[in-house]
């Protein structure tokens, strides 16, 4: 399984991630959402380099040009609600993609123990398509793997899977690598990878609760 950690190269992405993390800047929820969107755009651009391309003719007012355009059928999937602005970044670039939404959340049984509950799934057929499964925070990997399992059971097996996170933990990366061990058609894309999880499985230093920062605190 291939994986890419983008902030290890110095690009404008580093600024977007720094602002997502900054406790002062992230108080502006509109800017927080826009920064998640911009990280999604950068990851979409990087993913686009891996697609299958074919030369196609384009008629201009003065003649005909040939451009290499990708031929893959793309499905963008995200986990509600923090994933919405992140998802929009991918959709800005893959504007003809089909879209899938999953409501997955942590259900705590004890203070530091939880299971992943899925309440809602809206998906198209996935068989033979390129799935981009995006979630801003890859903490334990439980939400992403449970979501993927649910999608496959409901909609079939994609031809290729791109898993994308703005910020991941080392534990989350390891969990994804273990879940997809031996798979040659999975690529993991992370804006940044942090070393630790808190006792409640939040990424440290991370950025806090992405859903609350984007849309306000929940009950």
N, C-alpha and C positions, 0 to 999 in steps of 0.2 A: 504493500500500500504506500503510495506516494503522499508526502505532505510538504506544505510550503508555509513558512512563517515570514510574512512580508516585511515586518518592521526591522528585520535583521539587515535589510538594505535601506539606505537613507533616501527616502522619497517624501513627497507631500503627505503621504498616508500617516507618517509619524506625527504630524501636526494634528490631524483629525483625531487620532487616538489619544494624544496628550490632552486635547480639549475635552474629549469624552470623560477622561479620568479626573480632570481638574475640578475640585470641589466648588470653586467659585464660578467657573464658566458653566458647569452643568446645572446651576440653578436656573438658567435660562432654558426652559424645556423646549422651546422652538429650535434653539441652536443645538441642543442635545439631539433632537430628532434629525436635524439636518446633518449633523456629523455622522450619525449612524447611517444615514442615507448615502453620504459621501464615501464611507468605508465600503458599503455595498457596491457602489459604482466602481471603485478601484478593484475589488475582488472580481466583479463581473468582467472587467477588462482583462484581468489576468486569466480567468477561466476561458475567455473567448479565444485565447491563443492555442488552446488544446483541442478545439473543435475540428470537424471535418469540413474542408472547403472545396468549392468547385468554381471554375471560371464561368461567369455569366455575362451576357451582353446587356448593356444599358443604353437606351437611346437618349441622346442629348439633342438640344436644338440644332447642333451643327454636325452631328454624325453619330457614331456608335462607339462606346467605350467598353472595355472588358474589365470586370472587377472580380476578385475572388470573394465569394460570399459563402457563409457557412450553411450547410445543408441539414444539420441536426435538428430534430424536433425537441425543443427545450420545455421543461416543466419546472417552474419555480415553486418551491414549497417552503412554508414558514410556520413557526409556532407562535400562536397568539399569546399575549398582546405585544410584548416587547419586540417581536419580530417584524411588526408592520412597517416602521420606517426603514429598517434594514432591507426588508423585502423590496421596498419601493426603489432603493438604489439599484438592485438587480433588474427590476422591471424598466427602469429608465433606459437601460442598455439593451436588454432582451425584451423589447417592447411588443414583440409578437408572440411571446411565450404564453403557454397555458399556465394557470395558477392553481395552487393547492394550499388549503389552510387547515391547520390542526390546532384544536384547543387542548393543550396539555399543561398540567400543573402539578406542583408538589402537594401531596396530602400527608401532613405530618401526623404520625401515630404517637410519637413521643417527642420530646424537645429536640432531639438531634437525629430522629429516624423518620424517613418519609418513603412513600411510594409514588410512582408517577401515574396520574389518572388522566385518561383521555375522554373528553365529553363530546367532541364534535369533530367530524372529518368531512371536508369537501374536496374531492379530488377527481381528476380526469383519469383516463387509462394511462398507465406508466410503461407498459411493456414495449421494449425496443427504443425508448426515448432516453434523453439525457436529463437526469434529475439533479437539480441544484437545491439541496436541503439546507436552508439558512436559519441560524439562530444566533443572536448577538453574543450570548454568553455560553460557552461550553465548559461547564463546571465539572460535574461527575460523568457526563455523557449519557445519563439515564434517560433524559427527555428525548434526545436525538435518536438513540437506539430504539426506544419504545415507539417513537413516531415512525421511524423507518419500517419497523416490523409491522405496524398497523397499516401503513400505506401499501406495503407489498402484499399483505393478506387481502386487502380490499381491491387493489388496482393493478397487480402484476409486478414483474421484476424489470427495472430499468436496464438499458444497455450500459449506461455509465452513471455513477453516482459522484457528485461533487458535494462535499460537506463543507460549509462555510461558517466561520465564527469571527466576530470582531475581536473578542478576547477569549482565550481558552486557558485552562489550567493544565499543568503537566499530567495530572491524574486523568483529566478529561481526554486528553490526547491519547494517553495509554489505553483508556477504556475503549475508544473508537478503534484504535489499532488492534486491540484484542478481539473486539466484536467482528471486525472485518478481516481477521487474519486469513491469509491465503487468497484473498480476493484481489484480482489484478485490475479490476474496473472501478476502483474507488480512489478518489483523491481528496485529501483534507487541506483546506485553506484557512489559515488563521492570520488575523492582523497582528496579534501579539500573543505570547504564551507566558503566563505567570506561574510561579513555582508552587504556590500554596493554596489550600482550601481552609476556610474557617471551620470551627466545630459544627456549624450549621450548613456546611458545604457551599459557601459563597467564595468566589475567587478573591484572593488577596495578593497584591493590592487591588486588582480589579478596578471597578468603578462604582460599586453599589448595586442597587436594584434597577436594572435598565427599564423595566416596565413602569415603575413608579417615577423615575426621572423623565421618562418620555410623556407620560399621561396622567401623573398625579398618584398619590398614595391610595391604595385599595383597602377595603375593610379586611 
